[in-house]
């Protein structure tokens, strides 16, 4: 058995590469990525468009497999078929997306219920758990509303509730303030900070260094490589 599976890091990547065939050539989106993230960390992965951070996010989030290398999530090897990868993803990762990815025809309660149904919860138990999570993000009085009846900030709160409802090992936030005004963005970043202070592991993907500065550790990606990995000691006003 590979040594990687005996490691105690929540995330461990060893020599990760993701490449794509483009015509008669091969394009390496990320290459020689070695990364460890412990439970309870708040990490930002930052880089310009085309740097490879979205590719890295997809592998961290078990949305895609690496072409080569090893990725262990909570001690479990993620090199597996699509069905198994989806099972790992559903159990261990909560996603927060820039554009919320809510289902417009469903109430916000049913949006938060959905990932629980995939895990085998019954309808009643799922609704109780989802309602509790929506109350925690301040939307307990809006559970019957559709996403289109909410503000952008409220929709992102629904997305946070959906991410948290399965008690995931990691909250993976992809440009979580990208569709929000600056005031609402600061409110969402404060929520992420509070979630981290409660012990949640957060990995945030962003192109914005100012947003990245809200994290406690900043990993910079350029041209498919990690170019820096440093603790963030800067004081940030949320």
N, C-alpha and C positions, 0 to 999 in steps of 0.2 A: 504494500500500500504506500502511496506517495506520502512524503513527510508533510505535505501541505494539509492533509486531512487530520493531522494530529495537533495542529496549531490552535491556540486559544483566541486568536483574533476573530472578530466578527466577520470582517472582510479580509481576505488575503488573495492577492494576485501575484503570480510568478510568471514573468516573461510572456505577458499577454500580447497577442498580435491579432488584428482583424484586417483582413485584406479582401479586396473585391477585384473580380475580373472586369476589365474595361477594354473591350475590343481584343487586341492581341497582347495587351500588357496587364500587369497587376498593380493595383493601387493599394498601398498600405495606409489605412485610416489611422490606426494606432500601432505602435511597435515598441517592443521591449518595455512594457509597462509593468512595474513592480510596485505594489501598493499594499499597505496594511492599515486597517481602521479598526479601532477598539470599540467595544460597547460604550455607549454614553458620549461619544464624540460628536461635535458639531463641525462638519467639514464642508468647505466650499471648493468646488472644482471650477476654476475660472480660465477663460481663454477666448480669443477672438473667434468669429465665425470661421468654420473650416479647420479649426485646430485639432478636432478629434474628440472634444468633450462629450458631444452627443452620442458618439459611438461608444465611448467609455461608459456613459450613463446606461445605454441599452444593455451592455454586458453586466454591469453592476446590478441592474434591475431585472436580470434574467429575461429580458425581452429578446435577447439574441445570444448566440454562442460565439466565443472567440474562435478564430481560425486555428490558433495554436496557443500553448501555454495552459496554465491551470488557475482556476478560480474556485476558491472555497468560501462558502457563505455559511456562517455559524457552524463550521466544521463539516459541511456537506459539499461534496464535489458537485459542481453544476454542469459538468460535461455529460449531457444526457439528451434524450429525444425531446421533441417539442412538448409532448403531453406532460412528461415529468418536470420539465422546466417550468411549465405553467403552474403545476402543483406547488413547486418551490416558491414561485413568484406570489401566488395567491396567499400562501401561509406566512411568508416572511417579510414581504415588502408592501408598504403603503405609498401610493403615488400621489403627488400634487403636481398638476400640470399648469402651464401658463394660461391655457385657454379653458381650464376647469374640467373639460371632458365629461360634463354632466349630460344626462339623457333628458332632452327638453320635454318629452311627453310624460315623464314620470314626476311625481312629487319629490321634494328634496328628501323626504323620509324614505321613499322607495329607492332613490339613488344611493342612499347610504346603506340600505338593506341589501342591495344587490351582491356585494362581495361576500356577505355572510351566507347567502344562499349557496354560493359556489363552494363554501366550506362545509355545507351540510346542515346548517342551522334550520330549524323549522320556522315557518312564517311568523308565529307569535313571538318566539324567542328572539328572532332577528329584529323584529320591529321594536321590541323593548330595548334591546342593546343599541340600536340605531338612534332611538329617541333620546336615550341617555347621553349619547355622544353629541347629538345636536344641541342638547341643553348645555353641554360643557362649552360649546363654541358660541353660545348666546343666541341660538336660533330655535329654541324650544317652542316658541309661539308661532313659528312659521312652517311647521312640518308638512302642512297640506299645500303649501305654495309650490308652484312650478319654478324651475330655474329662471325662466324669462321674467318672472315677477320680482326678482331680487336684483340688488345692485351688484356690481362686480366684486366688491369686497365681501358681500354676503355669499356670493357664489363660491368664492375662494374658501370661505369658512366651511361651506358644505363639503368642498373637496378635501379640506383638512379633516373634517369629521369622518368622511369616507375612508381616508387614509389610515385613521387611527382605530376604526371600529373593529378591525381584525386583530388588534394587539400585535402589530408587526415588529420584527426585529429592527427594521430600518424604515425611516421615512425618507423617501427620495423625492426631492422637490426640484422640478425643472423650470427655471425662470419663474418662480412663484409670484413675483411682483410685476412681471412683464406687461400684463394687460391692465394694470391698475394705476391710478393717479398716485402722486408721491405720498400724500397723507395716508391713503388706504394701504399703500405698499409698506409704509412704516408700521402700520398696525399688524399686518400679516407677519412681518419680520419679528415683531415683538412676540407674537404668538409662537413662532418657531423657537425663539429664544426661551420662552417660558416652558415649552414642551421639552427642550433640551435640559433645562434645569430640573425637570421632573424625572430625568433619566433616559429620555428617548434619544436614540441615535439618529442624527440628521445628516444627510448628504445632499447638498444643494448645488445645482448646476447653474452657472450664470456667465454671461459675457461681461458683466459690469463689476469692476473692481470695488466700487463703493458698496454694492450689495454684498459682495464676497467678504468685505471687511466686517460684516455682522457675525461671521463664523469665528470659531476659535482656532481653526487651522485652515490654511489656504494652500491648495494644490494648483499650480499653474500648468496648463497644457498648451503646447505650441507644436505645430507640424507633426502631430501624432505622438509626441513624447512628453513625459512629465519633465518640465524644466526647473521647477522648484517645488518644495514641500516644506512649509514653515509654520510654526505657531504664530498666531496673530495676537500681538500684545497691544494693538491700537485701541484706544477708547472710542467707542461708537455710540452715537446718540440714536436710539431707535425711534 
